[in-house]
Amino acid sequence: MQVPPLENRDAAAMCDLYGEIARCTACPLFRTRTNAVPGEGPVPCDVMLVGEGPGVEEDRTGRPFVGKAGHLLRTLLREEAGLDPEAVYITNVVKCRSSVLQNGRTVDAPPPLSARQACEPFLTLQQMLVRPRVTIVVGSVASRQLLGRPIGEVAGTLVVYPDGRKYLPILHPAAALRSDEAMDDLRCQVRGIGMWLDNNPDVRRRAEDYARV
């Protein structure tokens, strides 16, 4: 029997994981979600991006980073880093929207600890299947989860671990939408990603070089 290429097996395993995430009831967020938002992009992939969790548009569509903040981030990646978002595997620490009722409106809220703990095995497996050469870490929740450090300490830097893992942490685009200063900082940080890619041109691949999940 012919053994499928590793890339095909990884992509198939990711599809299986998506089904598991869609059925997950391990934390209270499953009760209020419209759609779980596992992630999207090439598998495996040289660049992975990890954010906090879905917002209202992501919950509606089942896709990550497609709301106003996500549109800003995708635009900055193209314009400031020369990186096609379609050539990035994009996901979040938490796979279901976290929200609260505020003044009669449902608004996004930081994901509770129970959700972060429930989703941690999903993210770990995604990292194993994607096998990124560098991970863009977006915002405070992702920075705490992946780096164990607040985003204010590491945003705009390259974090390298002894085992070779590399991380490029940046501010969350939602913060940039609320502050001109944060917008300037985020734009500068994304330019820094572009500079790192300039020095590592084999990582800046085209979307068509990959098969997508």
N, C-alpha and C positions, 0 to 999 in steps of 0.2 A: 504494500500500500504506500502510495506517495504521501509524504508528510508535507502539509501546507507550509509555506514560508512563515517565519516568525511574525512578520508584519501582519499577515492575514489573520493569524491566530490572536494577536493582540487586539486587532480591530474587532474580531468576533467576540472576544472576551469583554471588550468595552460595551458592545451592544447588549450583551447579557447583563452587564452591570447597570446599564440604563434601565432595563426592565426591573431589576431589583430596587433601584432608587424610586421608580414610579410606584412600586408597591409598598414602600417603607412606611411603617407606622410607629417607629421607635421613639418619636418625640411628639409633643402636642401640635407642632406646626402642620402635620398632615391634615388636621381637621379643617384648617382654613385655607389651604392652598387650592388654586385652580389647576395648576400643573406643577409637578416637580421640574426642576431645571438642572439636569445632570451636567451638561456641558456640550461643547461642540468643537469640531476641528479635526485636523489630521491625527491619525494614530498609527505608528509612533510619530513624534514631531520634535524638532530641535528646540522650539520655543513654546513654553507653557505660560499661561497667565492665570493667576488665582486672585479672585476678589473676595468680597464679604459674603454676599448672598443676593438672591433675586429681589427686584423691586416689583412694582405693579405691572409694568410692561413685560418683564421677564416672566412673571407669574401667569400673565395672560397668554403669552406665546409659547412658553416652554423653552425659550432661548436666552442665553446669558448676555448681559451688556447690550441690550437693544433699546433701552429707554434713553432719556435725555443725557444722563451721565455716561451711559455706554456709548452713545453716538459720539459724544465729545472725545472719549478715550480712543475710540476707533479712528476718528479723524486725526487726533494728535499722533497716533502711532504711524499713520500714513505720512503725514506732512512733516513731522519733526524727527521721526526715527527712520523713515524710509522702509517701514515694516508693514507688509500687507496683513491685516488681521485675519484674513482667510488662510494664512500660512501659520497661524498660531492656534494651539489648543487652549480654549478658554473655558474656565469653570470657576466655581466659588467654593469657599470653605463649607457653607451651608447650602443645601440644595432646594429648600423650600422658603417661601417668603415669610419673613418675620414682620408683624405689624401690630399696631395698637390703635384703639379708638381714641381720637383726640378732637375735642370740640365738634363732635358729630361726624368726623371724617376718619377714615382708615388711613393711617400713615405708616411708612416704613419705620422699623425699630431695630436696634442692634439684636442679632440673634442670641437667644439665651444659651447658657452653658449646656443645657440638655441637648439642644440642637447641634451645637459644635461637637459634643461628644458622640452623638449618634452618627454624625456624618464623617467623623474622622477616618473610619475604615474605608469609606468610599473614596475620599481624597487620597489616602495612602495607596490604594489600588490603582487609582488613575495615574498617580505619579509613576508607579511601576510599569504601567502599560504604555504611557506616553514616552517615558525615558527622555525627558528634555535635557538639553545641554545647558540651558539657562531658564530660570523661572522669573517672570515679572510678578512681583508681589504688590497688590494694589490695596492700600488702605490699612487701617489699624488692626482690624480683626484678622486679616490674612497675615499681617506682620507678626502679631502675637502668636498665631497658630503655627506658622512655619519657621519663624526666626526666634520666637520667645522674647522679642524686644518691641518697644513702642515704635510706631512709624516715624515719629519725630526724631528718633536717634539714628535711623538708617536710611531715610528717604534720600534718593539721589546718589547712593553709594553702591559699590559692588561688594556683596557678602559672599565669601568663598569658604567652604568647609574643608577639613582635611581629606574627606572622602571624595572631593572633587565637585560636590554640588555647588552651583552658582546661582545667586539670587540678585535681582535688580529691583529693589523696593521703591515705590513711588506713592505719592498722595492719592487718595481716592478722588476721582473726578467730581463726585457729588460735592466735596469740599470746595473744589475750584469753581463750581457754579454759584457758590455763596459768597465768594471773596475774590476780589481782583488780585490780591497778594498771593493767595493760594493758586490762582490760575497761572500767574507768572512762575511760581515755584514749580508747578506741575509741568508746564511747558519746558522749563529748563531741565527737569528731571528726565522727561521723555527724550529731549535732545541728547542727554547723556546715554540713554539706551542706544540711540543712533550712533553715537561715537564708539560705544563698545562693539556694536555690530560692524562698524567700519574696520575695526581692528580684528574682527573675527568674521570675515566675509562669507565663509562657508556655512555659517549659522543663518545668515539672511537668505533663506531659500524662497522660491516662488511657490504659490499655492498649488500650481499645477504639478509641482514635483511630488506631491503627496496624494495619497488616497484619504478621503474624508469619512468620518463617522457622524 
